[in-house]
Amino acid sequence: MRYLPDAKQMKTADSFTINELKIPSLELMERAARACVDHIKDWKINLNKICVLCGSGNNGGDGFAIARMFAWEGCDVTAVLVGNRDHCTPETAHQIEQLKNTGAQFKERFEQEAFESEPYTLIIDAIFGVGLCREVGGRYAQIIECVNQSDAVRMSVDIPSGICATTGNVLGTAVRADYTVTIQETKVGLVLDPGRSYAGICVSEDIGIVSLPLERDEETVCTLEGSDYAALLPKRNADSNKGTYGKLLMITGSKGMSGAAYLGALAAYRTGTGLVQIYTAKENLVILQSQIPEAIITTYEKYDVNELHRLIDWADVVAIGSGLGTKKTARKILKETIAYTKKPCVIDADGLNILSEHMDYLCGADCEHFIFTPHMKEFERISGLKIAEVKKDRIVALRTFVKEYDVTCVLKDSRTTIAKPRERVAVNLSGCAAMAKAGSGDVLAGIIASYLAQGLSEWEAALLGVYIHGRAGEIIEKEQGAYSLLARELAQKAGTAMTIQEEN
């Protein structure tokens, strides 16, 4: 597991390292600068003429140290202080003094005309670090716009100036970096959009800042790594049968929406579920029997509470909502399913749309076993928060929601986030734009339900399901490009993604 700290948490870890482990701040600064120089060389960037733009904080100190190191190597380097010299931290003031007699040119203020007239091949952005929390305006905004309009390669130190390290949002304007070297831990704002796209190619560099404060802080966001996901994969034993791998009831597919039922069931089977039963509108019977003969198909014409109870009693896990519709029968089925089941239950799509108008259905329900899988618009409906409000700080919005309702929630977006009470919020890093197609969410619901049926906890199933779903998309994109992916291919490739993960 890797930690994805926000600005405050990273500052705490930095201070702990300096004050408790007695590693001087200047030593950390030297390590950070050396890491940046080494990565720039590895990227084979043209170093004919370098400009380093430095703020007055310690991010600027990193920049001046980088300028010194390149000057020592004979590069043509100009270091520009874009901040106020009177406001320089002691470390940054020290680095300015160290720059003397190195051959680097030092400018105490930014001059736009002079900057634009120089044929810089590399611009290093060390203006603002992770501590920035205000809108960038005035001359700083003008400087950033000059940087973005330059033909030079742009590289940011720790984080592109203008990006919020906590939310990934643009604070007025921000440097559009080609490369970013982030120090020690990747900040959460660098994996959430739009920060991710502004960072370009982003690498993290360990300079010895300890992670203990991040481990102690239960609100530190995390992401899992390959070995973590491999450890979660359900095991297949020689001495087993279909009952060993769970019975999944999928309540899905209103009239004309058999595709949602098919995609979810296919995904569940492809990821290991032993037995799937689909409870669907009677109009879907023939087509589903043809599409997925492996599934048991049970149909309804009108609401039958006894039949619903019988099916829930049969199952180990329930998934409800994909293509269900929002009419009277669907509402009755959802309400009774929520009230009756004591088993793990995935609620998706129309299930969430119905809930958004009837959150009282959850009163008295066994919510700790529920997994909600909303996209942004569905989350807007069930949370009561506008999408723009959620995006201001999705981590806080998601954490608040799951605490209120005691559910696990998978908030689907370009970077999907997963939250559960008493667990860290996790950000999934797999997936690609090719997956932005109808039916992808139905597949995800089926995968998560499959892992529940095979014995994973709600938290584990959500984490692994989102990751394998994304890996399947990446495999397809690599094979056939970003445009032609179909949701059923995601279901079909999910098993392949599991095999690859197991081998790794």
N, C-alpha and C positions, 0 to 999 in steps of 0.2 A: 504494500500500500504506500502511496505517495501522498504527502500533504500538499494542499493548495492554499497557502495562507493568504489572508487579506492584508491590507496595509498595516493595521494595528498589530496583528499577530506577528508579522515579519519584523516589525520594530522591536517587539518584546523579545523575540529570539536573538536579534542582533545585540540588544542591550545585555541579555543574559550571558552571551558569549564574551562580551567585553568585560562586564563587571564581575561575573562569577568565575569564568575560566581564565580571566586576566590576559586575553588576547587583545593587544592594542588595536584600536580602530584603524590606525594608519597601516598596520600589518594586513588587516582585512582588505583595506583599500588597495594595497599593492597586489594582493592576490587576485582581486576582482579585475584590476587593470590588466594584469598579465593574462588572465583567462580570456579577456576580450581581444587582446592583441593576438593571442594564439589562434582563436577561432577566425578572426579576420584573415589571417594568413592561410588557414586551412580552406577558407572559402575562395581563395585565389582572386581576391578583389584587387583591382588596379590601384596601386598605392602611389601613383605618380604625384598626386597633390591632395593632401588631406586637410580637412577643416574639422576641428573639434569644438562644438558649441557647448559651453559649460555654464550651468547655473551656480548659484552661490551656496547651495547645499552640498551634502556629501556625494550626491550623484555627479555634481560638477567636479568634485575632488577626484572621483574615478576618472572623469574625462581628462583632467589635467595630467594625471598619472599616465594615462594611455598616450597622450601627446608626447610626454617625455620619453616614453619607451620607444615610440616610433622615431623620434628625433635621434635618439641614441643609435638607431639603426640606419641613420642617414636619409630618412624620408623627409620630403618637403612638407612640413606640418605648420599649420596656423591654429593656435588655440585662442578662442574668443570667450571672454567673460560676458555673458548676456545678463547676468544678475548684478546686484549691487555689491560692490566690493566691501562696503561697510557691514554687509549682512553675511559675509562669508563665514562658514563654520571654521573653527581652528584647523581642522584637517584640510579643508579646501585652501585656506590661506597658506598652509604649509606646502601644499602641492604647487601653488603658484610660485612660491619662492624656489622650489626644487626645479621648476621649469627653466630658470635662468641658466644661461651658459650651456644650454643643450643644443642650440641651433634652431630650436623651435621659435616661431614668431608668436609673440603674445600681444593680443589686442584687448584693451580694457572695456571696449564697448562694441556693439554690433553696428556695422554700417551697411545698409542694404545695397547701396550702389556698388561699393567695393566687393561685397560678397557675390553679387550677381555677375560681376565682371571677371571673377577668377574661374579658371577652368578646373574646378575641383572634381576629382574622380571618386572621392569618398567623403561623405559627411557623417560624422559621429555625433549622435544626439545624446548629450549628457546634461540636458537642461533641467528637467524635473524627474524626481525619482518616484518611489511608490507612495510617498507621503502626500502627494498632491490630492487635494479634496475640494478645490474651488474651481470655478469656471476660468478657463484661460482667456484673457482678453488683452486689449491694449497692444503694446509693442511686442509682448510675448506671442500673441496670436499672429502678428505680422511676421515675426521671425519664423514661426512654424510654417506659415504659408509659403515663405521664401524657400524653406527646406523642401517642402513638398513639390514645389515647382521646378526644383533643380533636376538636371539630368544625371547628377552623381548618384552612386549607390548610397543608400541611407541605412545606417546601422544604429540601433538604439541600445543604450546601456541600461540594463535591468528591466525597463519598460518604456514603450514609446511615450514621449512627453505629451501629456494631455489625456492619456488613458487612465481611468480610475482602476487602481489595483484591486479594489474590493468588488466592483460590479462589472468591469469591462466596458463601461460606458465612456463615450467621448465627452470630455469636459469642455465643451465649446468648440475646440478644434484640437487636432492631435497629429503628431508625426506619423506618416505612412511609411513604416520601415520596411526595408527589404529583408533585414536580418535583425534579430534581437538576441542578446546574451543576457539572460536573466540570472541574477546572482542567488546561488544556493537552491532555493525552492522556486518552482514555477508558481507565480501568483495566480490566484483564482481569476483575476481580471484578464489574464492572458489566454485562458482557455474558453472563456465565455465570449460570445459575440456582442458587440463588434470588435472588442479588444483583440480577439484572435486574428482577425483579418488585418488589423493595423500592425501586428507584430511581425508579419512575414514569416520567414523561417526562424523558429525560436528554439534555442537550446538553453538548458540550465547548467550551471557550473558550480560544483561544490567547492567552497572556499573555507570550510571549517566552521560555519555557523551551526550550532547544535540545534537539533530538532526537539529536544525535551520539552520546551515550553509549548510547542505545537501539539505534542502528544498529550500534554496535560489539559489543554484547552479543548473541551468537548465540542466547541463550535467551529473548530478548524475543519474546513471542507477537505475532502479527500478524493482520490481516484485510485482504482485498483490497477494492478499490473498483470502481465500475462500469467505469472505463476499463481497469483491470487485466483484468477478465473479458472485456471486448470484445476486447482484444488477444489473448486465448487462443482465441477462437472459430475453429474450423477454416475455412479459406478454400475457397470453391467456384469452380472455374475453368471457363471455357467449354470448353476443350480437355480434357475428362475423361470417364470412364465409370465404371460401378459398381465396377470394380476399383480405381479411383483412391482410393476412400473406404473401402477395407478390407474384409477378409473376417473375420467374427466367428463363432466356434464357441461356442454356448451349450449346455453340458451341464446339463440342467435338467429337472425334471418327472418324478417317479416316477408310478406308477399312481394316478390320481385327482387329480394335481397339475398338470394341464395349464395351469391358470391362471398359475402362476409362469413357465412357458415363454412363454406368450402375452404377458404383461406385459413381460417383459424384452426379447423380440424387438421388440414394438411400440415400446418406448422407444428401442431402438437405431436402428430405422428412422426414427423421428420426429426423431431428433437427428443424422441424416446418414450412418449406416453404409451402405455400398454393397451388401453381401450378408451375410445372416445364415443360418447353418445351425444347426438345433436337433437335438441328440442327446438322445433322450428314450425313455421306456418305450413299447413297441409299442402299449399300450392308448391312448396319447394321439394316435396318428397321425391318425385321421379328424377329431377335433375341432380339432386344430391346423391341418390342411389347410383346414378350413372357416373358422377364426377369422383366420388370417394366411397367406393364399395366397402372399404375397411371399417367405416363408421356405422354405428347403429343409428338409424333415423327414426325418431319418434315425433309425431306431429300434433299440433293443436288446431282446432277451428275456433274454439272459444275457451275462455278461462276455466280451468279445472283444478281446483286447489288440491284435491286428493292425488291427482296424477302428478302434479308438481312436487308434492311432498315425497311421493314414491321415488321419483327420479333423483331428488336431492339425497334421499336416504341411500340410494344405490351408489352415489358418487363419493369419491374421496375429495374432489375439488370441483368448484363451480366457476364457470366464466360466463358472464352475461353482458349483453348490450350491443355487440357488433351487429349492425343492420337490424336491430330489434324493432325500430320504429318508436314512435312516442304516443301512439293511440291508446285508447282505454285499456285494451287487453294487455298491451305491453306494460302499462303503468301498474296494473294489478299483479302481473307476474313479477315485476321488479320488486314491488313493495313486499310481497309475500316471501320472495327469495331472501331478501335482506332480513326480514323478521324471523324466518324459520331456520336458515342455515347457521350452523355452528362450525362450518368447515371453511378452509381458505377459499376466498372468492375474489376473482378479478372482475372489476366493473369498468367497462369501456364504452366509448362512443355514445349511443342513444341511452344507455344506462345512466351515463353521467348527465346527459341532456334532460332526462326525466328528473333525476335527483336535483338538478339545479333549481327546479321549481318546487321540490318536495324534500328539502334537506331534513325535514322532520321524520322521514322514513328511517333515519339512522338512530333515532332516539330508542334506547334500549337494545340496540343491535350489538352483535359481537364484532365491533368495528376493528379491533386489533388484528383480525384475520383478513381484512379487506385490502385489496390493492386497487387503487384508482390509476387509470392510465390516460389522463387528458392531454390533448394538445393545447396550445396557448388559448384558443378561443373557448374551448371547453373549460379550461381552468378559470377563465374570466367569469364564466357562468356559475360555476360551483363555489368560487371564492368570493364573488362580488367585487373583485378588483378589476379595473380596466387593464388591458394588456400593457398599455404604456406605463401604468403604475407598477405592474409586476416586473417589467423590464428595468425599472429603476433599481431594483435589488431583488432579483428572483430568489436568491438564497433565503433572505429574510421572509419573503412572501410564502415560500414553500414550507419553511420551518414553522412558521406561524400556523399555516393551514393544517399540517399534520398533527400539531399539538392540540389544536381545537377539536379535531374529529377523531383522533387516535387511529389513523389509517396510515398505510404506506402509500406514497404517491410518486408516480413516475411522470414528471412533467416533460412532455415530448417537445423538442425543438432542435435547432441545428446542433446544439449541445444539450443532450437530455440530462436532467438532474433528478436524483432519486432521494427521497427523504422518508424517514420513519421516526416516530418519537423514540428518544433515548438512543438514537444512532446518529453518526455524523451524516451530514448531507454529502452525497457522492455525485461527482460529475463524470459522465461517460464520455470517453474520448474516441470511441469507434463510430463508424458511419460516414456517409458521404452524401453529396447533393443528388446523386442518382436515385436515392431512396424517396425523394419527394414525389410520390405517386399515390394515387388512390389505392387503398387496400393494405398499405404498409402497416398501418396501425392494427388492422385485424390480425395480421401475421404476428405482430409483437404480442398482442393479447394471448394468442394461442401458444406462443413460445413460453411466456411467463407462466401460464396455467400449466403447461407441460412440466415445467420444473417443480412446481408445487406438487403436482400429482406424483412425481418421483421422489418426494420427500424433503425437498429443500424448504427452508423457512421463507416467509414472505420477503424478508430483506434479501436473502440470498437469491431467490428466484428473480426478483426485480433486477438486481445487479447483473446477474449472469444473462438473463433474458435480453436486456437492453444491449449488452455487449455483443452477444452472439448475433443478434439481429443486425447490428451495425457491421460486424465482421462479414456477414453474408453479403451485405450491400457492397462492401469494399472488394470482395472477391468477384462479384458480378461486374462492377465497374472496371476492374482490371482486365477482365475477359472481353467485355463488349462495349466499353465506353460509358459515358455519363448520361446518355439520353434514353436508351432502350429498355432499361430495367422494368420488369413487371413484378407485381407483388407476389404472384405465385412462385416466381423464381427465387425470391427471398426465402420463402418457405422451403423450397427444394434445396437451397444451398445452406440452410441453417445447420443441417447435419454435417455437411462438409466443414463448415466453420468450427464445429465442435471437435471434429477429428484433427484438424490442423492445430487447434489450441491444445489438445491433449498431447500431440506429438512434440509441441514446443515446450 
